[in-house]
Amino acid sequence: MVRVIYFYDEVAVDIDNIVKPILDAIIGLVYIDDNQVTDIIVRKRNLFGNFKVKSLTLLEKGLKRRNEFLYISVTAAPNQETLT
């Protein structure tokens, strides 16, 4: 599963336009081919919103910089037989 959060400053690009380049960019780094990805969660948030960060992470470091950034995480996908 790939999770992408796009934090923007003033003008946000369409999130559907950023997913494919990201998936292609991590081929060979995270997986062999992007057809292995079964689940994708994509969000966009204004950089200056109020957020609760559960633990000290790269996400928190990105928010402190106050510049647009992408937070990308790759984890095991949820159970394929359970649809929610």
Secondary structure as UniProt FT lines:
FT   STRAND          2..8
FT   HELIX           15..17
FT   HELIX           19..25
FT   TURN            28..30
FT   HELIX           34..36
FT   STRAND          40..46
FT   TURN            47..48
FT   HELIX           58..65
FT   STRAND          69..74
FT   TURN            80..81
//
